[in-house]
C-alpha cells in the first residue's frame, strides 16, 4: 500500500533514492565498519531495527560506572551488585493477624495483663492451655502453637473459646518464611523500583550499589527558534527544548543541561567544544544532521574524529538521524561519549529518540530492553515505498488506532498518543499486527 497522494508518494520516492547509496537496497545494509563522519555527501541508511540494535550494542559496550548511594537516591537506577538477604525475613516468628496467641488445645485461660504488641520486648512463654492477646507483626511467645483471629473466637469470663477448628501454626509467620540469610533476593541488573526499595529496607539495607543514570546534555541548533511569544517573520517557537529534557528524564537518564547554539561559525565552534569536552555520556543534538549549507553536525563530528555508527536510518519521519562515538574508552581515562543527532522537525526528533536514544540510554543504564509486542491496527495505514514509518496511535482494548497530524513537523498527533506503531514499507492492512513502541509516560516510564 502506498500513500494516496501521488505527489507525496513521488516526493517520498525521490527522497528515498538520494538518502542512501545504491547498494543500500531497502536501507538494511550495515554502516561501513569504522566509517568516519566524512563521506561523499551520500550516506548508507541503516534499516530501522538494525539501527536500534546498533544503538543498544553501543551502550552495552561502554565500561559501566557504579556508585553506592542511600536507598532513596537509588530509585530508577539498576543494581550493580546482587541484593542478598542480610538476615532471615522475618527475623523472628511473628503474628500475621490481630487476635490471640494460644498454646495447646482449647479452651484457653486468658493471661491477665496487657497483650503482646509489635515492637515490644520478647514476651513471656505461654503455658499449655494459655492465651494472650497479640497484634499483627508482634513477636510470637515461645511455646505458642497458633494465632486465632479476633473474629474467630470469643471470651467468656477468663476463658477463650474458638468458633472454628484451630490448626497448629495458623496465622503465624515463621522466621525465614520469605528468605534465609544469604539468599539471593534480586540479581544484578534489576531496576530499583519503589517495591525494591521496600524489600531492601526490610532486608536491612541503608545503601545500594547501583549504576548511575547516564548523563545527557542537549544541544538545540538553529537560528530560527524563538523561546517565547508567537511565531512571526520566519521564526518558529522552540518546541524541542521543553520536550526533550523531560522525555529523556523519563527514559532514565540525567539531563545535565540544555543549550541553544546558532547556525553560525560560533555555534559550530561551540558544538565542537561540546563534542570533545562535555562531561556528559551522551550529547543529543537537534537539527543540522542533513547536508544543508548551515548543517554543522557531520562536519563537526568529522573534525572531532568521531566514528559514525549509524549514518541515517530508513525510517520516516527522521531519516537523517545519526549516532556517533567519540573516544575509545581506554583504561587510561579516554572516556567514551556518544552523540545522537536528531532531526530538527519535532516528530522526526521523536522518531530519533525512540530509534536511537532510547536503546542507547537503556543499555548505558544497564536496563533490559523492553519486551517487544504487537497489536492489530484499525484501518489501512499508508506506508513509505522503501522505509519504515512510525505513526502515533492510541491503544483501545482491541486495536491500535492511528492518529492524524503525523507530519515530521507536527506534535499534535504524538501529544495525544499512547505509543507509535511501526509500519513496514508499503504500509499495513486493517487488522495487521504491528510492533508497538510505548511512549515512556504511557508505559509508566522510569521512577525518578
C-alpha positions in Angstrom: 0.0 0.0 0.0 1.3 3.4 -0.9 0.3 7.0 0.1 -3.0 8.1 -1.5 -1.5 11.4 -2.5 0.5 10.7 -5.7 2.6 13.9 -5.3 3.6 13.0 -1.8 4.4 9.5 -3.0 6.6 10.8 -5.8 8.5 13.1 -3.3 9.0 10.2 -0.9 10.4 8.0 -3.6 12.8 10.8 -4.8 14.0 11.3 -1.2 14.4 7.6 -0.7 16.7 7.3 -3.7 19.0 10.1 -2.6 19.1 9.2 1.1 21.2 6.1 0.6 23.9 4.7 -1.6 22.6 2.4 -4.4 23.7 -0.8 -2.8 21.7 0.1 0.3 18.6 -1.6 -1.1 15.8 -1.3 1.3 18.0 0.5 3.8 19.0 -2.5 5.8 22.7 -2.6 4.8 25.2 -2.2 7.7 27.0 1.1 8.1 30.6 0.5 7.0 32.8 -0.6 9.9 35.0 2.2 11.1 33.3 4.7 8.9 34.2 8.2 9.9 31.9 11.2 9.9 33.0 12.3 6.5 31.9 10.9 3.1 30.8 12.0 -0.3 27.6 13.5 0.8 25.5 10.4 0.3 25.2 8.1 3.3 24.1 4.5 3.8 20.8 4.4 5.7 20.6 1.6 8.2 17.4 -0.4 8.5 15.2 0.7 11.4 15.6 -2.4 13.5 19.3 -2.6 12.7 19.8 1.0 13.8 18.1 0.2 17.2 20.2 -2.9 17.7 23.4 -0.8 16.9 22.4 1.8 19.5 21.8 -0.9 22.1 25.2 -2.6 21.4 26.9 0.8 21.5 25.6 1.4 25.1 26.4 -2.2 26.2 29.9 -1.8 25.0 30.8 1.1 27.4 32.5 0.1 30.7 29.9 0.7 33.4 30.3 3.0 36.3 29.0 2.2 39.7 28.3 4.1 42.9 27.0 3.4 46.4 24.0 5.6 47.4 21.3 5.9 50.1 18.2 3.9 49.3 16.1 7.0 48.2 18.8 8.0 45.7 18.9 4.6 44.1 15.3 4.9 42.7 15.2 4.3 39.0 18.8 3.1 38.8 19.9 -0.5 38.2 21.5 -2.8 40.8 25.3 -3.2 40.1 25.6 -5.9 42.7 23.2 -8.7 43.8 20.7 -7.9 46.6 21.4 -10.7 49.1 19.5 -11.2 52.3 21.4 -9.8 55.2 19.1 -11.7 57.7 16.2 -14.1 57.9 12.9 -12.5 56.9 11.1 -12.3 59.1 13.9 -12.4 61.6 11.6 -13.9 64.3 8.2 -15.7 64.4 5.5 -13.0 64.1 1.7 -12.9 64.2 0.1 -12.5 60.8 -3.2 -11.2 62.4 -4.6 -9.3 65.3 -6.0 -11.9 67.7 -4.9 -14.4 70.3 -1.7 -16.4 70.6 -2.6 -19.8 72.2 -0.7 -22.8 73.4 -2.2 -26.3 73.0 -5.9 -27.2 72.6 -8.7 -25.0 73.9 -10.5 -23.7 75.6 -7.7 -21.5 77.0 -7.2 -19.4 80.1 -6.7 -15.7 79.3 -3.4 -14.5 80.7 -4.0 -11.4 82.8 -2.4 -8.1 82.0 -1.7 -6.5 78.6 -1.2 -8.2 75.3 1.8 -8.6 73.0 2.4 -5.6 70.7 4.6 -5.1 67.7 7.9 -3.8 68.6 7.6 -4.8 72.3 10.3 -6.8 74.1 10.3 -10.6 74.0 7.1 -11.9 75.6 6.9 -14.5 78.3 6.5 -18.0 77.1 2.9 -19.4 77.1 1.9 -22.3 79.3 -0.1 -25.1 77.8 -3.8 -24.1 77.7 -3.0 -20.4 78.0 -3.9 -17.5 75.6 -2.7 -13.9 75.3 -3.8 -11.0 73.1 -1.4 -10.3 70.2 -1.1 -7.6 67.5 -0.2 -8.1 63.9 3.6 -8.1 63.5 4.2 -8.8 67.2 6.7 -11.5 68.3 5.1 -14.9 68.9 5.6 -16.0 72.5 7.7 -19.2 73.0 5.6 -22.4 73.0 2.6 -20.8 71.2 1.0 -23.2 68.8 -1.3 -20.9 66.8 -2.8 -17.5 66.4 -6.6 -17.2 66.4 -8.1 -14.2 64.6 -10.2 -11.9 66.8 -13.2 -12.5 64.7 -12.9 -16.3 65.0 -13.1 -16.6 68.8 -14.9 -15.2 71.9 -14.1 -14.5 75.5 -16.3 -15.8 78.3 -15.0 -14.6 81.6 -11.4 -15.6 82.0 -11.6 -18.2 79.1 -11.2 -18.0 75.4 -13.2 -20.2 73.0 -12.6 -20.8 69.3 -15.5 -20.7 66.9 -13.9 -23.0 64.4 -11.1 -25.6 64.4 -7.6 -24.3 65.2 -4.7 -25.7 63.1 -1.2 -25.8 64.5 0.8 -22.9 63.1 -2.1 -21.0 61.7 -1.6 -17.2 61.2 2.0 -17.5 62.4 4.6 -16.1 60.0 7.6 -18.3 60.9 11.1 -16.9 60.9 12.7 -17.2 57.5 9.4 -17.7 55.6 10.4 -15.1 53.0 14.1 -15.7 52.9 17.1 -17.0 54.8 20.2 -15.0 55.4 22.4 -15.1 52.3 19.6 -15.9 49.9 19.6 -14.0 46.6 16.7 -11.6 46.6 17.4 -9.8 43.3 20.1 -10.3 40.7 22.5 -7.6 39.3 20.7 -5.6 36.6 17.4 -5.4 38.4 15.7 -2.0 38.2 15.3 -0.3 41.5 11.5 0.4 41.8 9.6 1.5 44.9 9.0 -2.1 45.7 12.7 -2.9 45.5 13.4 0.0 47.9 10.9 -1.6 50.3 12.4 -5.0 50.0 15.9 -3.6 50.5 14.8 -1.7 53.6 13.1 -4.8 55.0 16.3 -6.7 54.4 18.3 -4.2 56.4 20.0 -2.2 53.7 20.7 1.5 54.1 22.6 1.9 50.8 22.7 0.1 47.4 25.4 -0.3 44.8 23.9 0.8 41.5 24.8 2.1 38.1 24.2 5.8 37.9 22.0 7.3 35.3 23.7 8.2 32.0 24.4 12.0 31.9 22.9 13.7 28.9 23.5 17.2 27.5 21.0 18.6 25.0 22.1 21.0 22.2 19.4 22.7 20.3 20.7 24.0 17.0 19.2 26.7 14.8 18.9 30.5 14.3 15.1 30.4 13.6 14.0 29.4 17.1 12.1 31.6 19.5 11.9 31.0 23.2 8.8 33.0 23.9 5.8 34.5 22.2 4.1 33.8 18.9 5.9 32.6 15.7 6.5 35.5 13.3 8.6 36.7 10.4 10.1 33.3 9.5 10.8 32.5 13.2 9.2 29.5 15.0 8.9 28.5 18.6 11.5 26.1 20.0 9.3 23.1 20.6 12.2 20.7 21.3 13.8 22.3 24.4 10.7 22.0 26.5 10.1 18.4 25.3 13.5 16.7 25.2 14.6 17.2 28.7 11.6 15.7 30.4 11.4 12.9 27.7 15.0 11.9 28.3 14.5 12.1 32.0 11.6 9.6 31.6 14.0 7.3 29.8 16.1 7.0 33.0 18.9 9.5 32.1 20.0 12.6 34.0 19.9 15.7 31.9 22.8 17.9 33.0 22.0 20.9 30.7 20.2 22.2 27.7 21.8 24.8 25.5 20.9 26.6 22.3 23.5 27.1 19.6 23.3 29.2 16.5 23.9 28.1 12.9 26.9 30.5 12.6 30.6 29.7 12.9 30.4 30.5 16.7 27.7 27.8 17.0 29.8 25.3 15.1 32.7 26.0 17.4 30.6 25.6 20.5 29.3 22.3 19.1 32.9 21.1 18.5 33.8 22.1 22.0 30.9 20.2 23.5 31.5 17.1 21.4 35.2 16.9 22.5 35.0 18.2 26.2 31.5 17.7 27.6 31.2 15.7 30.8 28.0 14.1 29.5 27.9 10.4 28.5 25.6 11.3 25.6 25.1 14.5 23.6 21.7 14.9 22.0 21.7 17.4 19.2 18.7 18.7 17.3 18.8 19.9 13.7 21.9 20.2 11.5 22.0 16.5 10.6 21.3 16.9 6.9 23.6 18.3 4.2 22.4 21.9 4.0 24.8 24.9 4.0 24.4 25.5 7.8 24.1 21.9 8.9 27.2 21.6 11.0 26.8 18.3 12.8 28.5 16.0 10.4 31.5 18.3 9.7 32.0 18.9 13.4 31.9 15.1 14.1 34.5 14.6 11.3 36.7 17.3 12.8 36.3 15.6 16.3 37.4 12.3 14.9 34.1 10.7 15.7 33.1 7.3 14.4 29.7 7.2 12.8 27.8 4.1 14.0 24.6 5.0 12.3 24.5 7.4 9.4 20.9 7.8 8.5 18.0 5.4 9.2 15.5 4.1 6.7 12.6 5.5 8.7 10.0 8.2 8.3 10.0 10.7 9.8 13.5 11.2 10.9 15.7 9.5 8.3 18.7 11.9 8.7 19.3 10.9 12.3 22.7 9.7 13.3 24.7 8.0 16.1 28.4 8.6 16.6 31.0 7.6 19.1 33.8 9.9 20.3 36.7 8.4 22.3 38.0 4.9 22.7 37.2 4.2 26.4 40.7 3.2 27.2 41.8 2.3 30.8 44.0 5.4 30.8 40.9 7.5 31.0 39.9 8.2 27.4 36.1 8.3 28.0 33.6 7.2 25.5 31.0 9.9 24.6 28.1 9.2 22.2 26.3 11.8 20.0 22.7 11.2 19.0 21.9 13.6 16.2 18.1 14.2 15.9 16.5 16.0 13.0 15.1 19.4 13.8 11.5 18.7 12.9 9.7 17.8 16.2 8.1 14.5 15.2 11.2 13.5 13.4 13.1 14.2 16.6 10.7 11.9 18.5 11.4 9.2 15.9 15.1 9.6 16.6 14.5 9.4 20.4 12.7 6.1 20.1 15.0 4.7 17.4 18.5 5.6 18.7 18.4 7.4 22.1 16.1 5.0 24.0 18.1 1.8 23.3 21.4 3.6 23.8 20.4 5.1 27.2 18.7 1.9 28.4 22.0 0.0 27.6 24.2 2.6 29.3 22.0 2.5 32.4 22.2 -1.3 32.4 18.5 -1.7 31.9 17.0 -4.6 29.9 15.4 -3.9 26.6 11.6 -3.5 26.7 9.7 -6.7 25.6 8.5 -6.4 22.0 4.8 -6.7 21.4 2.3 -6.2 18.6 -1.3 -5.0 18.3 -3.7 -5.2 15.3 -4.1 -1.9 13.5 -7.6 -0.4 12.9 -7.9 0.7 9.3 -5.4 0.6 6.5 -2.2 2.6 7.1 -0.3 4.0 4.1 3.4 3.2 4.0 6.6 4.7 2.5 7.8 2.9 -0.6 11.0 1.7 1.0 11.3 2.9 4.6 9.7 2.0 7.9 7.1 4.6 9.2 6.5 5.4 12.8 2.9 6.5 13.3 1.3 7.9 16.5 -1.5 5.7 17.8 -4.0 5.4 20.6 -4.5 1.9 22.1 -8.0 0.7 22.5 -9.0 -2.6 24.2 -8.6 -4.4 20.8 -6.7 -2.2 18.3 -4.0 0.3 17.6 -5.8 3.4 16.3 -3.7 5.6 14.0 -3.9 9.4 14.7 -3.9 12.3 12.3 -1.4 15.1 12.3 1.7 12.9 12.0 3.8 15.0 9.6 7.5 15.5 10.5 6.9 18.9 11.9 3.8 18.1 13.8 3.4 17.2 17.5 -0.4 17.3 17.7 -0.7 13.5 17.0 2.0 12.3 19.3 0.8 14.6 22.1 -2.5 12.6 22.1 -0.8 9.2 21.6 -0.2 6.2 23.8 2.5 4.8 21.5 3.9 4.7 18.0 3.2 1.9 15.6 6.0 0.5 13.4 4.6 0.4 9.9 6.6 -1.6 7.4 7.4 -0.4 3.9 4.4 -0.2 1.6 2.0 0.0 4.6 -0.3 -2.2 6.5 -3.8 -3.6 6.0 -6.5 -3.2 8.6 -6.1 -5.9 11.3 -2.4 -6.5 10.5 -0.3 -6.9 13.6 2.2 -4.1 14.0 5.0 -3.7 16.5 4.2 -1.1 19.2 6.6 1.4 20.8 5.2 2.6 24.1 5.8 6.2 25.0 7.6 6.4 28.3 4.8 8.2 30.2 2.1 5.9 28.9 4.0 2.8 29.9 4.9 4.0 33.4 8.3 5.4 32.5 11.1 5.5 34.9 11.0 6.1 38.7 12.7 9.4 39.1 
